[in-house]
Amino acid sequence: MNDRFMRERPILPLLLSMAIPNMVSMLVSALYNIVDSFFVARISEQAMTALSLVYPVQNLINAIAIGFGVGVGALISLSLGAGDRAAAENAAGKGLLLSTVHGVTATVCSIALMPAFLRMFTQDREVISYGTQYAAIAFSFSVIIMLGMTFEKIFQSVGWMKGAMLSLLCGCIANILLDPLLIFGLGPFPALGIAGAAIATGLGQCITLAVYLLLTRCRPLPIRIGRTRLRPDPQRDLRLYTVGLPAALSLALPSLLVSFLNALLAPYSPLYIVILGGYYKLQTFLYLPASGTVQGMRPVIGYNYGAGEAARVHRIYRYALGINGLIMAAGTLICLLFPRPLIGLFTDHPATLSAGETALRIISAGFLASTVSVTASGALEGLGKGPQSLVISLLRYLVVICPAALILCRRFGPDGIWHAFWITELLTAALAAWICRRALPAAPSPCSAPQKGI
């Protein structure tokens, strides 16, 4: 497999060819999240509340897996662009080894702490029982999650987007099919309730990893992954975390935000926790396609940055920004036109439907502005500038929204929290544009830089 196409192909076709498989993967992944919540909500509203409360910890584990994988993928792309294949192979091998360590640690800690974590937000014994039951099974697959995500970033870093798409699709489709069978006991399957949802998720993740392993044997990657590349190299190992840790923290911040907002909403009514949990399931359907664009952009922008192609770096970023803007505009329109049916996927309670309809319409006002923050963060990660990306995420998920939500909820109640979302997106977009403009490499003037195809 030749990786030079990331430097030589016209930018727009290249970016679309890298992004579209990721968009398809992310949309199916979002669909499985929606389906999972849809079936759990049919068990009871307490089960859906439990799933909403477990979500921040689940998202934290995924954040660690994805974030570290981003660090691995960025280092591989930068190394390949600079022509250092040995460094790329070292990053891949070390990434898989360290991901296993991360997975074992996440399993032990998350299962042990879950009962105390749930009691911070509810004293309902049924909710706590559902939550601990789901977590004990779902978090047992943490090693599988970590390895699967690292393989995904390795595949993406060398431009094999279709391989990554196939692996993820197989796991997500299996999960969607297994959910009703294991939750409700259709055919020969036992009715396992919320435990069935957790088992279906874990089995789907196992299938995804199995497909990655099968593909590497059928069609070897352009970089070798073996024990010979596992020799200690403190400088390169540190670089994995220099990009990976900020990326993981950026992805983990929504978990902290959800927990913070749940604490603000809980005194009003449990229905608002259901709404917030439902919104975060729905917003994955919007932001995951945008993430697909970002994931397609990262290896391309990193490769060209490593190769010294500053003009292409700027143009790649602008095209990604435009694609994500179209996605966010479509999401805004859907939420404004169909908020009630969307919230109806998670509840049939009239009061929850009415309040959820209002929440979606308010929050969606910030979707288009978030295009800048999402794309800028991804570009910075692809360039290996993890700390700058982290600053944008801190602004978006902590520094601005938490004080805004706290102040506005005291003045306007739960609706004030929904208004804090769009206010945060507008302020963060302005700051993200400034940060990204300073961090991107200086592009040569149009007069001195030959224009390559778009």
C-alpha positions in Angstrom: 0.0 0.0 0.0 1.5 3.3 -1.1 1.0 6.2 1.3 2.3 9.0 -1.0 -1.2 9.5 -2.4 -1.9 11.7 0.7 0.6 14.2 -0.7 -0.1 13.8 -4.4 -3.8 13.5 -5.0 -6.0 16.7 -5.5 -7.3 17.8 -2.1 -11.1 17.7 -2.4 -11.3 14.2 -3.9 -8.7 13.0 -1.4 -10.4 14.5 1.6 -13.8 13.1 0.5 -12.3 9.6 -0.2 -10.8 9.6 3.3 -13.9 11.2 5.0 -16.9 9.4 3.5 -16.0 5.9 4.8 -15.6 7.5 8.2 -18.9 9.3 7.9 -20.7 6.0 7.0 -19.0 4.3 10.0 -19.8 7.1 12.4 -23.5 7.2 11.2 -23.9 3.5 11.7 -22.1 3.8 15.1 -24.5 6.6 16.0 -27.5 4.5 14.9 -26.4 1.7 17.2 -26.2 4.1 20.1 -29.7 5.3 19.3 -31.0 1.7 18.9 -29.4 0.7 22.1 -31.1 3.5 24.0 -34.4 2.9 22.2 -34.6 -0.7 23.4 -33.4 0.1 26.9 -36.0 2.8 27.2 -38.6 0.1 26.4 -37.6 -1.7 29.6 -38.5 1.3 31.8 -37.7 5.0 32.3 -35.6 3.9 35.3 -33.5 1.8 33.0 -33.0 4.7 30.6 -32.1 7.0 33.6 -29.5 4.4 34.6 -28.0 4.3 31.1 -27.9 8.1 31.1 -26.0 8.1 34.4 -23.6 5.4 33.3 -22.9 7.3 30.0 -20.3 9.7 31.4 -18.1 6.8 32.6 -18.7 4.9 29.4 -17.7 8.0 27.4 -14.6 8.5 29.6 -13.4 5.0 28.7 -14.0 5.7 25.0 -12.3 9.0 25.3 -9.1 7.3 26.7 -9.2 4.8 23.9 -9.9 7.3 21.1 -7.6 10.0 22.5 -4.6 7.7 22.8 -5.4 6.3 19.4 -5.3 9.8 18.0 -1.8 10.2 19.4 -0.7 6.9 17.8 -2.2 7.8 14.5 -0.8 11.4 14.5 2.7 10.1 15.1 2.4 7.5 12.4 1.1 10.0 9.8 3.8 12.6 10.7 6.5 10.0 10.6 5.4 8.6 7.2 5.2 12.1 5.8 8.8 12.7 6.9 9.9 9.4 5.5 10.7 7.8 8.9 9.0 4.4 8.6 10.8 3.0 11.6 9.3 5.7 13.9 5.8 4.9 12.4 6.2 1.2 13.2 7.4 1.9 16.7 4.4 4.1 17.3 2.0 1.4 16.1 3.6 -1.4 18.2 3.9 0.7 21.4 0.3 2.0 20.9 -1.1 -1.5 21.0 0.9 -2.5 24.0 0.0 0.6 26.0 -3.6 0.3 25.0 -3.8 -3.1 26.6 -2.5 -1.6 29.9 -5.0 1.2 29.7 -7.9 -1.3 29.1 -7.0 -3.4 32.2 -6.8 -0.3 34.4 -10.1 1.0 33.1 -11.9 -2.3 33.7 -10.8 -2.5 37.3 -11.4 1.1 38.2 -14.7 1.7 36.5 -16.5 -1.4 37.9 -15.2 -0.8 41.4 -16.3 2.8 41.5 -19.6 2.6 39.7 -22.0 2.0 42.7 -20.6 5.0 44.6 -20.7 7.1 41.3 -24.4 6.3 40.8 -25.3 7.2 44.4 -23.9 10.7 43.8 -26.9 11.4 41.5 -29.8 9.1 42.7 -31.0 7.1 45.7 -33.4 5.1 43.5 -32.5 1.5 44.2 -33.9 0.3 40.9 -31.8 2.9 38.9 -28.7 1.9 40.9 -29.3 -1.8 40.3 -29.8 -1.3 36.5 -26.7 0.9 36.4 -24.3 -1.4 38.2 -25.6 -4.4 36.3 -25.0 -2.7 32.9 -21.6 -1.3 33.9 -20.2 -4.6 35.3 -20.7 -6.2 31.9 -20.0 -3.4 29.5 -16.8 -2.2 31.2 -15.4 -5.8 31.2 -14.7 -5.3 27.5 -12.5 -2.2 28.1 -9.3 -4.0 26.7 -11.2 -4.9 23.5 -12.4 -1.3 23.2 -8.8 0.1 23.6 -7.3 -2.3 21.1 -10.1 -1.8 18.6 -9.7 2.0 18.7 -5.9 1.8 18.3 -6.3 -0.4 15.3 -8.8 2.0 13.9 -6.3 4.9 14.2 -3.5 2.8 12.7 -5.7 1.9 9.7 -6.7 5.6 9.2 -3.1 6.9 9.6 -2.0 4.9 6.6 -5.0 5.8 4.5 -6.9 2.5 4.7 -10.3 4.1 5.5 -12.4 1.3 3.9 -10.7 -1.3 6.2 -11.6 0.8 9.2 -15.1 1.3 7.9 -15.7 -2.4 7.3 -14.5 -3.4 10.8 -16.7 -0.8 12.6 -19.7 -1.6 10.4 -19.4 -5.3 11.2 -19.4 -4.6 15.0 -22.2 -2.0 14.9 -24.5 -4.1 12.8 -23.9 -7.1 15.0 -24.8 -4.9 18.0 -28.0 -3.6 16.4 -29.1 -7.1 15.6 -28.2 -8.6 19.0 -29.9 -5.8 21.1 -33.5 -6.9 20.7 -32.6 -10.6 20.8 -30.8 -10.3 24.1 -32.8 -7.6 25.8 -36.3 -9.1 25.1 -35.4 -12.8 24.6 -36.6 -13.3 21.0 -36.4 -16.8 19.5 -33.9 -19.1 21.4 -32.3 -16.2 23.2 -33.0 -15.6 26.9 -34.6 -12.2 28.0 -31.7 -10.5 29.8 -33.0 -6.9 30.0 -30.4 -4.2 30.5 -27.7 -6.9 30.9 -28.5 -8.0 27.3 -27.8 -4.5 26.0 -24.4 -4.6 27.7 -23.6 -8.0 26.3 -24.7 -7.0 22.8 -22.4 -4.0 23.0 -19.4 -6.0 24.2 -19.9 -8.7 21.5 -20.1 -6.0 18.8 -16.8 -4.6 20.0 -15.2 -8.1 19.9 -16.4 -8.6 16.3 -14.9 -5.2 15.3 -11.5 -6.2 16.7 -11.6 -9.6 15.1 -12.2 -8.0 11.7 -9.2 -5.7 12.2 -7.0 -8.7 12.9 -8.4 -10.6 10.0 -7.8 -7.7 7.6 -4.1 -7.3 8.7 -3.5 -10.9 7.8 -5.3 -10.8 4.4 -3.8 -7.4 3.4 -0.7 -6.4 5.3 -0.4 -2.8 6.3 2.5 -0.6 4.9 4.0 -0.6 8.4 5.0 -3.7 10.3 3.7 -4.3 13.8 5.9 -6.7 15.8 7.9 -7.2 18.9 11.1 -5.9 17.3 9.6 -2.4 17.4 8.8 -2.5 21.1 12.2 -1.5 22.3 12.1 1.4 24.9 12.4 4.8 23.3 11.4 7.4 26.0 11.4 10.3 23.6 9.0 8.7 21.1 6.9 7.1 23.8 6.4 10.5 25.4 5.2 11.9 22.0 2.4 9.3 22.0 1.1 10.9 25.2 1.9 14.5 24.2 -0.7 14.2 21.5 -2.8 11.4 22.9 -3.3 12.7 26.5 -4.7 16.1 25.4 -6.9 14.3 22.9 -8.2 11.9 25.6 -8.8 14.8 28.0 -10.7 16.6 25.3 -12.9 13.6 24.7 -13.3 13.0 28.4 -14.5 16.5 29.2 -18.0 15.8 27.9 -18.3 13.1 30.6 -17.4 15.7 33.3 -19.8 18.1 31.7 -22.7 15.6 31.7 -22.1 14.7 35.3 -22.0 18.4 36.2 -25.2 19.1 34.3 -26.9 16.1 35.8 -26.2 17.5 39.2 -27.8 20.8 38.3 -30.8 19.1 36.7 -31.5 16.5 39.3 -33.2 18.8 41.9 -35.7 19.9 39.2 -36.9 16.5 38.0 -35.5 13.1 36.8 -37.1 13.8 33.5 -34.4 16.4 32.7 -31.7 13.7 33.2 -33.5 11.6 30.6 -33.7 14.6 28.2 -29.9 15.3 28.7 -29.1 11.6 28.2 -31.3 11.5 25.1 -29.8 14.6 23.7 -26.3 13.3 24.0 -27.4 10.1 22.2 -28.9 12.2 19.4 -26.0 14.6 19.1 -23.7 11.7 18.4 -25.8 11.2 15.2 -24.8 14.8 14.2 -21.3 15.1 15.5 -20.1 11.6 14.5 -20.4 12.4 10.8 -18.4 15.6 11.5 -16.0 13.5 13.4 -15.8 11.3 10.3 -14.6 14.3 8.3 -12.1 15.1 11.1 -10.8 11.6 11.1 -10.4 11.7 7.4 -8.6 15.0 7.7 -6.1 14.1 10.5 -3.8 11.6 8.6 -3.9 13.8 5.4 -3.1 17.1 7.2 -0.5 15.3 9.4 1.2 13.6 6.4 1.4 16.9 4.5 2.7 18.8 7.6 5.4 16.2 8.0 6.3 16.5 4.3 6.5 20.4 4.6 3.5 21.1 2.4 2.2 24.2 4.3 -0.1 25.4 1.4 -1.9 22.0 1.3 -2.3 22.0 5.0 -4.3 25.2 4.9 -6.4 24.1 2.0 -7.2 20.7 3.7 -8.4 22.6 6.8 -10.6 24.9 4.8 -12.3 22.1 2.9 -12.9 20.1 6.1 -14.4 23.3 7.6 -16.8 23.6 4.7 -17.9 19.9 4.8 -18.6 20.1 8.5 -20.5 23.3 8.1 -23.0 21.6 5.8 -23.4 18.7 8.2 -24.1 21.0 11.1 -26.6 23.1 9.1 -28.5 19.9 8.2 -28.5 18.9 11.9 -29.9 22.3 13.0 -32.7 22.0 10.5 -33.7 18.5 11.6 -33.7 19.4 15.3 -35.8 22.6 14.6 -38.4 20.7 12.5 -38.7 17.3 14.3 -37.7 17.7 18.0 -40.7 15.8 19.4 -40.2 12.6 17.3 -36.5 12.7 18.2 -37.0 12.8 21.9 -39.8 10.3 21.5 -37.2 7.7 20.7 -36.3 7.6 24.4 -39.5 8.3 26.3 -43.3 8.4 25.8 -44.0 10.5 28.9 -45.9 13.6 27.8 -44.0 16.0 30.2 -40.6 14.7 29.1 -41.6 15.0 25.4 -42.7 18.6 25.9 -39.6 19.6 27.8 -37.3 17.7 25.5 -38.8 19.4 22.4 -37.9 22.8 24.0 -34.4 21.7 24.9 -33.6 20.4 21.4 -34.7 23.6 19.7 -32.7 25.8 22.1 -29.5 23.7 22.0 -29.5 23.4 18.2 -28.9 27.1 17.8 -25.3 26.5 18.5 -24.7 23.6 16.1 -23.4 25.7 13.2 -21.0 27.7 15.3 -19.5 24.5 16.7 -18.2 23.7 13.2 -15.2 25.9 13.9 -14.3 24.3 17.2 -14.7 20.7 16.0 -12.7 21.2 12.9 -9.9 23.3 14.5 -9.4 20.7 17.3 -9.1 17.9 14.8 -6.6 19.8 12.6 -4.4 20.7 15.6 -4.4 17.0 16.7 -3.4 15.9 13.2 -0.5 18.4 13.3 0.7 16.9 16.6 -0.4 20.1 18.5 -2.4 18.4 21.3 -2.1 21.1 23.9 -3.7 23.7 21.6 -6.5 21.4 20.8 -7.0 20.8 24.5 -7.4 24.5 25.1 -10.3 24.6 22.7 -12.0 21.6 24.4 -11.5 23.1 27.8 -13.2 26.3 26.6 -16.1 24.3 25.1 -16.7 21.8 27.9 -15.6 23.4 31.1 -14.4 27.0 31.2 -17.4 28.6 29.5 -20.3 26.3 29.7 -20.1 25.3 33.4 -20.3 28.9 34.8 -22.9 29.8 32.1 -25.1 26.8 33.0 -24.8 27.5 36.7 -25.7 31.2 36.4 -28.5 30.7 33.8 -30.2 27.8 35.6 -30.6 30.0 38.7 -32.3 32.6 36.6 -34.3 30.5 34.1 -34.4 27.0 35.6 -33.6 24.0 33.3 -34.1 26.0 30.2 -31.2 28.2 31.2 -28.9 25.2 31.0 -30.0 24.6 27.4 -29.2 28.2 26.5 -25.7 27.8 28.0 -25.0 25.3 25.1 -25.4 27.8 22.2 -23.8 30.7 24.1 -20.7 28.5 24.7 -20.5 27.4 21.1 -20.5 31.0 19.8 -17.8 32.2 22.2 -15.6 29.1 21.7 -15.8 29.3 17.9 -14.4 32.8 18.0 -11.5 31.7 20.2 -10.9 28.5 18.3 -10.5 30.4 15.0 -7.9 32.6 16.6 -6.0 29.7 18.2 -6.0 27.7 15.0 -4.8 30.6 12.9 -1.8 31.1 15.1 -1.0 27.4 15.3 -1.2 26.5 11.6 2.1 26.6 9.7 2.7 29.8 7.7 1.5 29.3 4.1 3.5 30.6 1.2 1.9 33.4 -0.8 -0.2 32.4 -3.8 2.4 34.0 -6.1 5.2 31.7 -4.8 3.2 28.5 -4.2 2.2 26.3 -7.1 -1.5 25.5 -6.9 -2.3 21.8 -6.9 -5.7 20.4 -7.9 -8.7 20.7 -5.7 
